Every structure is written in structure tokens, then in C-alpha cells.
Amino acid sequence: QVQLVQSGGGLVQAGGSLRLSCAGSGRMSSIDAMGWYRQSPGKERELIAAISNRGNTYYEESVKGRFTISRDNANTLYLQMTNLKPIGTAMYYCAAYFSGITSPDFWGQGTQVTVSS
């Protein structure tokens, strides 16, 4: 089993920055990739960034150039978000995958990010 515990998030003004963290524990050696999702009210959860064990990254088009995903040697995943926009108000979830980035195997508990205009 893998446990993911998120921290960070909160309220920020448009144009501001936030960093989300996701601490992984348990059988992290079995994890091939990790990612960040967001879910706005009334919308489906969508993948916005992912990183593989080999360091390959994926970004959804709307966050390219503003968000940076990274992972440290202690199995903590980060999402540095800059130039935040009100449309970015959502619940953010980290995820871990045994293989690929199509279907997460484990989820963090989620954290709210609210961007005020």
C-alpha cells in the first residue's frame, strides 16, 4: 500500500504563487510515476501535471510555463504554481501510479486552492 498526504494550498490573489506538497510513504518503490489533478466545481477531475521516475514530465496545456512539478529523493511530490488565475480555483489532488499515467492507483486527500480576482 501507498499513502499520500498533501499539504499546502489556501487562498491567493490572482497572479500570486503557491506550492503544494504530497508526501508519499509505504511501498513507494513500486511507484512508476506521480501526478497532480484538479477538480473545479461541477467538472471532472483532470490531470494537470505528472512526473515519472525517469524525470519525464507532462503538463496540461493551460498550466505550461506557470506550473512546475518535481519530486525529491524523500518521495515528496511538489507542484509550484505561479501566475495563478481565478479559473484555477479547485480541489487539487496528488496521485501515484504503478505504471503509466492513465489510471491512478492511489490518491491524496485533496487540498483546496482558491484564487481571488
The first five atom37 places (N, CA, C, CB, O) and aatype in JSON, in Angstrom:
{
  "aatype": [5, 19, 5, 10, 19, 5, 15, 7, 7, 7, 10, 19, 5, 0, 7, 7, 15, 10, 1, 10, 15, 4, 0, 7, 15, 7, 1, 12, 15, 15, 9, 3, 0, 12, 7, 17, 18, 1, 5, 15, 14, 7, 11, 6, 1, 6, 10, 9, 0, 0, 9, 15, 2, 1, 7, 2, 16, 18, 18, 6, 6, 15, 19, 11, 7, 1, 13, 16, 9, 15, 1, 3, 2, 0, 2, 16, 10, 18, 10, 5, 12, 16, 2, 10, 11, 14, 9, 7, 16, 0, 12, 18, 18, 4, 0, 0, 18, 13, 15, 7, 9, 16, 15, 14, 3, 13, 17, 7, 5, 7, 16, 5, 19, 16, 19, 15, 15],
  "atom_mask": [
    [1, 1, 1, 1, 1],
    [1, 1, 1, 1, 1],
    [1, 1, 1, 1, 1],
    [1, 1, 1, 1, 1],
    [1, 1, 1, 1, 1],
    [1, 1, 1, 1, 1],
    [1, 1, 1, 1, 1],
    [1, 1, 1, 0, 1],
    [1, 1, 1, 0, 1],
    [1, 1, 1, 0, 1],
    [1, 1, 1, 1, 1],
    [1, 1, 1, 1, 1],
    [1, 1, 1, 1, 1],
    [1, 1, 1, 1, 1],
    [1, 1, 1, 0, 1],
    [1, 1, 1, 0, 1],
    [1, 1, 1, 1, 1],
    [1, 1, 1, 1, 1],
    [1, 1, 1, 1, 1],
    [1, 1, 1, 1, 1],
    [1, 1, 1, 1, 1],
    [1, 1, 1, 1, 1],
    [1, 1, 1, 1, 1],
    [1, 1, 1, 0, 1],
    [1, 1, 1, 1, 1],
    [1, 1, 1, 0, 1],
    [1, 1, 1, 1, 1],
    [1, 1, 1, 1, 1],
    [1, 1, 1, 1, 1],
    [1, 1, 1, 1, 1],
    [1, 1, 1, 1, 1],
    [1, 1, 1, 1, 1],
    [1, 1, 1, 1, 1],
    [1, 1, 1, 1, 1],
    [1, 1, 1, 0, 1],
    [1, 1, 1, 1, 1],
    [1, 1, 1, 1, 1],
    [1, 1, 1, 1, 1],
    [1, 1, 1, 1, 1],
    [1, 1, 1, 1, 1],
    [1, 1, 1, 1, 1],
    [1, 1, 1, 0, 1],
    [1, 1, 1, 1, 1],
    [1, 1, 1, 1, 1],
    [1, 1, 1, 1, 1],
    [1, 1, 1, 1, 1],
    [1, 1, 1, 1, 1],
    [1, 1, 1, 1, 1],
    [1, 1, 1, 1, 1],
    [1, 1, 1, 1, 1],
    [1, 1, 1, 1, 1],
    [1, 1, 1, 1, 1],
    [1, 1, 1, 1, 1],
    [1, 1, 1, 1, 1],
    [1, 1, 1, 0, 1],
    [1, 1, 1, 1, 1],
    [1, 1, 1, 1, 1],
    [1, 1, 1, 1, 1],
    [1, 1, 1, 1, 1],
    [1, 1, 1, 1, 1],
    [1, 1, 1, 1, 1],
    [1, 1, 1, 1, 1],
    [1, 1, 1, 1, 1],
    [1, 1, 1, 1, 1],
    [1, 1, 1, 0, 1],
    [1, 1, 1, 1, 1],
    [1, 1, 1, 1, 1],
    [1, 1, 1, 1, 1],
    [1, 1, 1, 1, 1],
    [1, 1, 1, 1, 1],
    [1, 1, 1, 1, 1],
    [1, 1, 1, 1, 1],
    [1, 1, 1, 1, 1],
    [1, 1, 1, 1, 1],
    [1, 1, 1, 1, 1],
    [1, 1, 1, 1, 1],
    [1, 1, 1, 1, 1],
    [1, 1, 1, 1, 1],
    [1, 1, 1, 1, 1],
    [1, 1, 1, 1, 1],
    [1, 1, 1, 1, 1],
    [1, 1, 1, 1, 1],
    [1, 1, 1, 1, 1],
    [1, 1, 1, 1, 1],
    [1, 1, 1, 1, 1],
    [1, 1, 1, 1, 1],
    [1, 1, 1, 1, 1],
    [1, 1, 1, 0, 1],
    [1, 1, 1, 1, 1],
    [1, 1, 1, 1, 1],
    [1, 1, 1, 1, 1],
    [1, 1, 1, 1, 1],
    [1, 1, 1, 1, 1],
    [1, 1, 1, 1, 1],
    [1, 1, 1, 1, 1],
    [1, 1, 1, 1, 1],
    [1, 1, 1, 1, 1],
    [1, 1, 1, 1, 1],
    [1, 1, 1, 1, 1],
    [1, 1, 1, 0, 1],
    [1, 1, 1, 1, 1],
    [1, 1, 1, 1, 1],
    [1, 1, 1, 1, 1],
    [1, 1, 1, 1, 1],
    [1, 1, 1, 1, 1],
    [1, 1, 1, 1, 1],
    [1, 1, 1, 1, 1],
    [1, 1, 1, 0, 1],
    [1, 1, 1, 1, 1],
    [1, 1, 1, 0, 1],
    [1, 1, 1, 1, 1],
    [1, 1, 1, 1, 1],
    [1, 1, 1, 1, 1],
    [1, 1, 1, 1, 1],
    [1, 1, 1, 1, 1],
    [1, 1, 1, 1, 1],
    [1, 1, 1, 1, 1]
  ],
  "atom_positions": [
    [[0.83, -1.2, 0.0], [0.0, 0.0, 0.0], [0.87, 1.25, 0.0], [-0.94, 0.0, 1.21], [2.02, 1.24, 0.45]],
    [[0.29, 2.31, -0.51], [0.95, 3.62, -0.57], [0.03, 4.65, 0.06], [1.31, 4.01, -2.04], [-1.18, 4.66, -0.19]],
    [[0.6, 5.5, 0.87], [-0.17, 6.59, 1.47], [0.38, 7.92, 0.96], [-0.11, 6.52, 3.04], [1.59, 8.13, 0.88]],
    [[-0.53, 8.81, 0.61], [-0.17, 10.13, 0.1], [-0.83, 11.18, 0.98], [-0.59, 10.31, -1.4], [-2.05, 11.2, 1.13]],
    [[-0.02, 12.06, 1.56], [-0.55, 13.1, 2.45], [-0.17, 14.46, 1.88], [0.0, 12.93, 3.9], [1.0, 14.79, 1.73]],
    [[-1.17, 15.23, 1.58], [-0.97, 16.53, 0.95], [-0.89, 17.66, 1.97], [-2.08, 16.82, -0.04], [-1.45, 17.57, 3.07]],
    [[-0.18, 18.71, 1.58], [-0.14, 19.94, 2.36], [0.02, 21.11, 1.39], [1.03, 19.91, 3.4], [0.33, 20.92, 0.22]],
    [[-0.22, 22.29, 1.9], [-0.16, 23.47, 1.06], [-1.56, 23.86, 0.62], [0.0, 0.0, 0.0], [-2.55, 23.35, 1.14]],
    [[-1.64, 24.75, -0.32], [-2.93, 25.25, -0.77], [-3.37, 26.45, 0.04], [0.0, 0.0, 0.0], [-2.61, 26.97, 0.86]],
    [[-4.61, 26.89, -0.2], [-5.14, 28.03, 0.52], [-5.67, 29.1, -0.43], [0.0, 0.0, 0.0], [-6.03, 28.83, -1.57]],
    [[-5.7, 30.31, 0.08], [-6.25, 31.45, -0.67], [-5.11, 32.34, -1.16], [-7.22, 32.27, 0.21], [-4.2, 32.67, -0.41]],
    [[-5.17, 32.71, -2.43], [-4.15, 33.56, -3.01], [-4.81, 34.5, -4.02], [-3.03, 32.71, -3.69], [-5.83, 34.17, -4.61]],
    [[-4.22, 35.66, -4.19], [-4.74, 36.59, -5.19], [-4.27, 36.2, -6.58], [-4.31, 38.03, -4.87], [-3.24, 35.55, -6.73]],
    [[-5.03, 36.58, -7.57], [-4.65, 36.33, -8.96], [-3.25, 36.89, -9.21], [-5.68, 36.95, -9.95], [-2.93, 38.01, -8.8]],
    [[-2.44, 36.1, -9.9], [-1.07, 36.49, -10.16], [-0.1, 36.0, -9.11], [0.0, 0.0, 0.0], [1.12, 36.09, -9.3]],
    [[-0.61, 35.48, -8.02], [0.24, 35.0, -6.93], [0.73, 33.59, -7.15], [0.0, 0.0, 0.0], [0.48, 32.97, -8.19]],
    [[1.44, 33.08, -6.15], [2.06, 31.76, -6.24], [1.71, 30.92, -5.02], [3.57, 31.88, -6.38], [1.45, 31.44, -3.93]],
    [[1.7, 29.61, -5.22], [1.51, 28.65, -4.14], [2.32, 27.41, -4.47], [0.0, 28.31, -3.94], [2.59, 27.12, -5.63]],
    [[2.7, 26.68, -3.42], [3.33, 25.39, -3.62], [2.56, 24.32, -2.86], [4.8, 25.42, -3.17], [2.28, 24.46, -1.67]],
    [[2.23, 23.26, -3.58], [1.58, 22.1, -2.99], [2.62, 21.01, -2.78], [0.42, 21.58, -3.89], [3.56, 20.86, -3.56]],
    [[2.44, 20.25, -1.69], [3.32, 19.12, -1.4], [2.49, 17.86, -1.2], [4.18, 19.4, -0.15], [1.32, 17.92, -0.82]],
    [[3.12, 16.74, -1.47], [2.45, 15.43, -1.33], [3.5, 14.44, -0.86], [1.79, 14.96, -2.69], [4.37, 14.02, -1.63]],
    [[3.42, 14.06, 0.4], [4.41, 13.14, 0.98], [3.95, 11.71, 0.81], [4.65, 13.46, 2.47], [2.87, 11.33, 1.27]],
    [[4.77, 10.92, 0.14], [4.43, 9.53, -0.08], [5.12, 8.62, 0.92], [0.0, 0.0, 0.0], [6.26, 8.88, 1.31]],
    [[4.44, 7.57, 1.33], [5.01, 6.58, 2.23], [4.46, 5.2, 1.89], [4.72, 6.94, 3.72], [3.51, 5.07, 1.12]],
    [[5.08, 4.19, 2.47], [4.68, 2.82, 2.15], [5.52, 2.3, 1.0], [0.0, 0.0, 0.0], [6.71, 2.57, 0.92]],
    [[4.9, 1.55, 0.11], [5.62, 0.89, -0.98], [5.88, 1.82, -2.16], [4.84, -0.33, -1.46], [5.48, 1.55, -3.29]],
    [[6.56, 2.92, -1.87], [6.84, 3.9, -2.91], [7.81, 3.35, -3.96], [7.41, 5.17, -2.3], [7.85, 3.86, -5.08]],
    [[8.58, 2.32, -3.62], [9.5, 1.73, -4.6], [8.74, 1.09, -5.75], [10.4, 0.69, -3.92], [9.31, 0.85, -6.82]],
    [[7.45, 0.81, -5.56], [6.62, 0.22, -6.61], [5.99, 1.26, -7.53], [5.54, -0.63, -6.0], [5.37, 0.92, -8.54]],
    [[6.15, 2.52, -7.18], [5.51, 3.59, -7.94], [6.37, 4.02, -9.11], [5.21, 4.79, -7.04], [7.56, 4.28, -8.96]],
    [[5.74, 4.1, -10.29], [6.46, 4.47, -11.5], [6.35, 5.96, -11.8], [5.93, 3.68, -12.67], [7.25, 6.54, -12.4]],
    [[5.27, 6.58, -11.39], [5.05, 8.0, -11.68], [4.09, 8.59, -10.65], [4.48, 8.19, -13.12], [3.37, 7.88, -9.96]],
    [[4.12, 9.93, -10.56], [3.19, 10.65, -9.69], [2.65, 11.85, -10.45], [3.89, 11.1, -8.38], [3.27, 12.34, -11.39]],
    [[1.49, 12.31, -10.02], [0.87, 13.4, -10.75], [0.0, 14.28, -9.87], [0.0, 0.0, 0.0], [-0.27, 13.97, -8.71]],
    [[-0.43, 15.38, -10.46], [-1.35, 16.31, -9.82], [-2.6, 16.46, -10.69], [-0.67, 17.69, -9.58], [-2.52, 16.61, -11.91]],
    [[-3.74, 16.41, -10.03], [-5.02, 16.61, -10.68], [-5.71, 17.81, -10.03], [-5.92, 15.33, -10.58], [-5.41, 18.19, -8.9]],
    [[-6.64, 18.39, -10.77], [-7.5, 19.39, -10.15], [-8.94, 19.14, -10.57], [-7.06, 20.83, -10.54], [-9.22, 18.62, -11.65]],
    [[-9.84, 19.52, -9.67], [-11.26, 19.34, -9.93], [-11.99, 20.61, -9.53], [-11.83, 18.11, -9.17], [-12.09, 20.95, -8.35]],
    [[-12.51, 21.3, -10.54], [-13.3, 22.5, -10.3], [-14.74, 22.1, -10.03], [-13.21, 23.48, -11.5], [-15.16, 21.02, -10.43]],
    [[-15.51, 22.96, -9.34], [-16.9, 22.62, -9.05], [-17.69, 22.27, -10.31], [-17.58, 23.77, -8.32], [-17.69, 23.03, -11.27]],
    [[-18.34, 21.14, -10.28], [-19.17, 20.73, -11.41], [-18.42, 20.13, -12.58], [0.0, 0.0, 0.0], [-19.01, 19.81, -13.6]],
    [[-17.1, 19.98, -12.43], [-16.29, 19.43, -13.53], [-15.6, 18.15, -13.11], [-15.25, 20.46, -14.0], [-15.49, 17.84, -11.92]],
    [[-15.15, 17.42, -14.1], [-14.43, 16.19, -13.81], [-13.0, 16.5, -13.36], [-14.42, 15.28, -15.05], [-12.44, 17.55, -13.68]],
    [[-12.44, 15.56, -12.64], [-11.05, 15.69, -12.21], [-10.15, 15.52, -13.44], [-10.7, 14.64, -11.11], [-10.33, 14.59, -14.22]],
    [[-9.18, 16.42, -13.59], [-8.31, 16.38, -14.76], [-6.84, 16.38, -14.34], [-8.59, 17.56, -15.69], [-6.46, 17.02, -13.36]],
    [[-6.05, 15.65, -15.1], [-4.61, 15.6, -14.86], [-3.99, 16.9, -15.38], [-3.97, 14.36, -15.55], [-4.22, 17.29, -16.53]],
    [[-3.2, 17.56, -14.54], [-2.55, 18.8, -14.98], [-1.04, 18.68, -15.05], [-2.93, 19.93, -14.06], [-0.4, 19.45, -15.76]],
    [[-0.46, 17.75, -14.34], [0.99, 17.57, -14.4], [1.35, 16.18, -13.87], [1.71, 18.68, -13.57], [0.67, 15.64, -13.0]],
    [[2.41, 15.62, -14.42], [2.88, 14.31, -13.98], [4.37, 14.22, -14.17], [2.16, 13.17, -14.74], [4.95, 14.92, -15.0]],
    [[5.0, 13.35, -13.38], [6.43, 13.14, -13.49], [6.72, 11.67, -13.27], [7.21, 14.02, -12.47], [6.18, 11.04, -12.35]],
    [[7.58, 11.12, -14.12], [7.94, 9.71, -14.0], [9.2, 9.56, -13.16], [8.14, 9.07, -15.39], [9.87, 10.54, -12.84]],
    [[9.51, 8.32, -12.8], [10.74, 8.06, -12.05], [11.98, 8.44, -12.85], [10.81, 6.59, -11.66], [13.04, 8.68, -12.27]],
    [[11.85, 8.49, -14.17], [12.98, 8.83, -15.02], [13.08, 10.34, -15.22], [12.85, 8.13, -16.36], [13.99, 10.82, -15.91]],
    [[12.14, 11.09, -14.62], [12.2, 12.55, -14.71], [11.42, 13.13, -15.88], [0.0, 0.0, 0.0], [11.41, 14.35, -16.07]],
    [[10.77, 12.28, -16.65], [9.94, 12.8, -17.75], [8.71, 13.48, -17.15], [9.52, 11.64, -18.72], [8.11, 13.0, -16.19]],
    [[8.34, 14.61, -17.75], [7.21, 15.37, -17.22], [6.14, 15.57, -18.29], [7.69, 16.73, -16.69], [6.4, 15.54, -19.49]],
    [[4.94, 15.78, -17.78], [3.79, 16.1, -18.62], [3.08, 17.28, -17.97], [2.81, 14.86, -18.79], [2.93, 17.34, -16.75]],
    [[2.65, 18.24, -18.82], [1.84, 19.37, -18.35], [0.64, 19.55, -19.26], [2.69, 20.67, -18.3], [0.75, 19.48, -20.48]],
    [[-0.5, 19.78, -18.66], [-1.68, 20.15, -19.41], [-1.44, 21.53, -20.0], [-2.97, 20.13, -18.52], [-0.77, 22.36, -19.38]],
    [[-1.99, 21.78, -21.16], [-1.66, 22.98, -21.91], [-1.86, 24.27, -21.12], [-2.48, 23.02, -23.15], [-1.05, 25.19, -21.23]],
    [[-2.92, 24.34, -20.34], [-3.25, 25.6, -19.68], [-2.28, 25.96, -18.54], [-4.65, 25.54, -19.15], [-2.28, 27.09, -18.07]],
    [[-1.47, 25.0, -18.09], [-0.56, 25.29, -16.99], [0.9, 25.34, -17.43], [-0.72, 24.26, -15.89], [1.78, 25.67, -16.64]],
    [[1.16, 25.01, -18.67], [2.53, 25.05, -19.17], [3.13, 26.44, -18.98], [2.57, 24.64, -20.65], [2.5, 27.45, -19.28]],
    [[4.36, 26.46, -18.49], [5.05, 27.73, -18.28], [4.72, 28.41, -16.97], [0.0, 0.0, 0.0], [5.39, 29.37, -16.59]],
    [[3.68, 27.93, -16.27], [3.29, 28.53, -14.99], [3.45, 27.55, -13.82], [1.85, 29.02, -15.06], [3.76, 27.97, -12.71]],
    [[3.25, 26.29, -14.06], [3.34, 25.27, -13.01], [4.58, 24.42, -13.24], [2.05, 24.38, -12.98], [4.96, 24.15, -14.38]],
    [[5.2, 23.99, -12.14], [6.35, 23.09, -12.23], [6.16, 21.94, -11.27], [7.66, 23.85, -11.93], [5.93, 22.13, -10.08]],
    [[6.26, 20.73, -11.8], [6.16, 19.53, -10.97], [7.56, 19.02, -10.68], [5.29, 18.42, -11.65], [8.43, 19.04, -11.55]],
    [[7.77, 18.55, -9.45], [9.07, 18.0, -9.09], [8.87, 16.97, -7.99], [10.05, 19.11, -8.63], [7.81, 16.88, -7.37]],
    [[9.92, 16.2, -7.77], [9.86, 15.13, -6.77], [11.24, 15.02, -6.15], [9.4, 13.77, -7.4], [12.24, 15.03, -6.87]],
    [[11.31, 14.91, -4.84], [12.62, 14.8, -4.2], [12.93, 13.35, -3.85], [12.67, 15.68, -2.93], [12.11, 12.46, -4.07]],
    [[14.11, 13.14, -3.32], [14.55, 11.77, -3.01], [13.82, 11.16, -1.83], [16.03, 11.77, -2.74], [13.93, 9.96, -1.57]],
    [[13.07, 12.0, -1.1], [12.33, 11.5, 0.06], [10.88, 11.17, -0.3], [12.36, 12.53, 1.19], [10.02, 11.08, 0.57]],
    [[10.63, 10.99, -1.59], [9.29, 10.6, -2.06], [8.23, 11.66, -1.81], [8.86, 9.32, -1.4], [7.06, 11.35, -1.62]],
    [[8.64, 12.91, -1.81], [7.68, 14.01, -1.73], [7.53, 14.66, -3.09], [8.11, 15.05, -0.66], [8.51, 15.0, -3.75]],
    [[6.31, 14.82, -3.5], [5.96, 15.43, -4.78], [5.56, 16.88, -4.53], [4.8, 14.65, -5.48], [4.91, 17.2, -3.54]],
    [[5.97, 17.75, -5.44], [5.65, 19.17, -5.32], [4.97, 19.68, -6.59], [6.93, 19.99, -5.03], [5.16, 19.14, -7.68]],
    [[4.2, 20.72, -6.42], [3.66, 21.46, -7.56], [3.82, 22.94, -7.23], [2.15, 21.08, -7.84], [3.1, 23.49, -6.39]],
    [[4.75, 23.58, -7.91], [4.94, 25.01, -7.76], [4.06, 25.7, -8.77], [6.44, 25.41, -7.94], [4.19, 25.49, -9.97]],
    [[3.16, 26.53, -8.28], [2.2, 27.2, -9.15], [2.46, 28.71, -9.1], [0.73, 26.88, -8.72], [2.48, 29.31, -8.03]],
    [[2.66, 29.3, -10.26], [2.88, 30.74, -10.34], [1.84, 31.37, -11.27], [4.3, 31.05, -10.85], [1.16, 30.68, -12.03]],
    [[1.72, 32.69, -11.19], [0.76, 33.43, -12.02], [-0.61, 32.75, -12.01], [1.29, 33.53, -13.48], [-1.2, 32.48, -13.05]],
    [[-1.09, 32.48, -10.8], [-2.37, 31.78, -10.67], [-3.53, 32.65, -11.15], [-2.59, 31.36, -9.21], [-3.52, 33.87, -11.0]],
    [[-4.5, 31.98, -11.72], [-5.68, 32.65, -12.28], [-6.93, 32.2, -11.53], [-5.82, 32.35, -13.8], [-6.95, 31.09, -10.99]],
    [[-7.98, 33.02, -11.48], [-9.21, 32.63, -10.78], [-9.8, 31.32, -11.29], [-10.24, 33.73, -10.92], [-10.42, 30.58, -10.53]],
    [[-9.61, 31.02, -12.58], [-10.11, 29.77, -13.13], [-9.41, 28.56, -12.52], [-9.95, 29.75, -14.64], [-9.87, 27.43, -12.65]],
    [[-8.28, 28.81, -11.85], [-7.54, 27.73, -11.19], [-8.1, 27.36, -9.84], [0.0, 0.0, 0.0], [-7.57, 26.46, -9.18]],
    [[-9.16, 28.03, -9.39], [-9.81, 27.67, -8.13], [-10.39, 26.28, -8.24], [-10.92, 28.69, -7.77], [-11.24, 26.01, -9.09]],
    [[-9.92, 25.38, -7.36], [-10.32, 23.98, -7.46], [-9.75, 23.2, -6.28], [-9.85, 23.37, -8.8], [-8.95, 23.71, -5.5]],
    [[-10.19, 21.96, -6.19], [-9.53, 21.0, -5.3], [-8.39, 20.37, -6.09], [-10.54, 19.89, -4.77], [-8.55, 19.99, -7.25]],
    [[-7.24, 20.27, -5.45], [-6.07, 19.68, -6.09], [-5.72, 18.37, -5.38], [-4.87, 20.66, -6.07], [-5.68, 18.3, -4.16]],
    [[-5.47, 17.35, -6.19], [-5.18, 16.02, -5.66], [-3.86, 15.51, -6.22], [-6.32, 15.04, -5.99], [-3.59, 15.66, -7.42]],
    [[-3.05, 14.9, -5.38], [-1.89, 14.19, -5.91], [-2.27, 12.73, -6.11], [-0.66, 14.33, -4.96], [-3.21, 12.22, -5.5]],
    [[-1.53, 12.07, -6.98], [-1.81, 10.68, -7.32], [-0.51, 9.94, -7.57], [-2.73, 10.59, -8.55], [0.51, 10.54, -7.91]],
    [[-0.56, 8.64, -7.4], [0.59, 7.78, -7.67], [0.15, 6.63, -8.55], [1.22, 7.25, -6.35], [-0.96, 6.12, -8.42]],
    [[1.05, 6.22, -9.46], [0.73, 5.2, -10.43], [1.75, 4.06, -10.35], [0.7, 5.8, -11.85], [2.95, 4.3, -10.18]],
    [[1.26, 2.83, -10.47], [2.18, 1.71, -10.61], [2.82, 1.71, -11.99], [1.45, 0.38, -10.36], [3.98, 1.34, -12.15]],
    [[2.04, 2.14, -13.0], [2.55, 2.13, -14.36], [1.78, 3.14, -15.2], [2.45, 0.73, -14.98], [0.55, 3.2, -15.14]],
    [[2.51, 3.94, -15.98], [1.86, 4.92, -16.83], [1.17, 6.01, -16.04], [0.0, 0.0, 0.0], [1.35, 6.1, -14.82]],
    [[0.39, 6.84, -16.71], [-0.33, 7.92, -16.03], [-1.8, 7.95, -16.46], [0.33, 9.28, -16.32], [-2.44, 9.0, -16.43]],
    [[-2.3, 6.81, -16.86], [-3.69, 6.76, -17.32], [-4.68, 6.63, -16.17], [-3.88, 5.6, -18.28], [-5.7, 7.31, -16.13]],
    [[-4.35, 5.76, -15.23], [-5.29, 5.48, -14.15], [-4.54, 5.44, -12.82], [-6.03, 4.15, -14.4], [-3.77, 4.51, -12.58]],
    [[-4.75, 6.43, -11.96], [-4.04, 6.44, -10.67], [-4.38, 5.23, -9.81], [-4.35, 7.71, -9.91], [-5.5, 4.72, -9.83]],
    [[-3.4, 4.79, -9.07], [-3.61, 3.68, -8.15], [-3.85, 4.16, -6.72], [-2.43, 2.74, -8.19], [-4.47, 3.47, -5.92]],
    [[-3.35, 5.35, -6.43], [-3.51, 5.91, -5.1], [-3.75, 7.42, -5.21], [-2.28, 5.61, -4.21], [-3.25, 8.08, -6.13]],
    [[-4.52, 7.95, -4.24], [-4.85, 9.37, -4.22], [-4.48, 10.0, -2.89], [-6.34, 9.57, -4.5], [-4.54, 9.36, -1.84]],
    [[-4.1, 11.28, -2.95], [-4.0, 12.08, -1.75], [-5.39, 12.54, -1.34], [0.0, 0.0, 0.0], [-6.38, 12.3, -2.04]],
    [[-5.46, 13.21, -0.19], [-6.77, 13.58, 0.36], [-7.35, 14.83, -0.28], [-6.65, 13.78, 1.85], [-8.53, 15.15, -0.07]],
    [[-6.54, 15.54, -1.05], [-7.02, 16.76, -1.7], [-6.77, 17.99, -0.86], [0.0, 0.0, 0.0], [-6.74, 17.94, 0.37]],
    [[-6.59, 19.11, -1.55], [-6.4, 20.39, -0.86], [-7.04, 21.47, -1.71], [-4.89, 20.68, -0.61], [-6.94, 21.44, -2.94]],
    [[-7.68, 22.43, -1.07], [-8.38, 23.48, -1.78], [-7.43, 24.62, -2.12], [-9.56, 24.0, -0.95], [-6.65, 25.08, -1.28]],
    [[-7.51, 25.07, -3.36], [-6.81, 26.28, -3.8], [-7.87, 27.26, -4.3], [-5.74, 25.96, -4.93], [-8.67, 26.93, -5.17]],
    [[-7.87, 28.44, -3.74], [-8.82, 29.47, -4.14], [-8.05, 30.7, -4.61], [-9.78, 29.84, -2.97], [-7.23, 31.26, -3.87]],
    [[-8.32, 31.1, -5.84], [-7.64, 32.25, -6.42], [-8.64, 33.38, -6.56], [-7.0, 31.9, -7.81], [-9.62, 33.27, -7.3]],
    [[-8.4, 34.45, -5.85], [-9.32, 35.58, -5.89], [-8.91, 36.58, -6.96], [-9.38, 36.27, -4.54], [-7.73, 36.75, -7.25]],
    [[-9.9, 37.23, -7.53], [-9.61, 38.19, -8.61], [-9.44, 39.6, -8.05], [-10.73, 38.17, -9.67], [-9.19, 40.54, -8.81]]
  ]
}
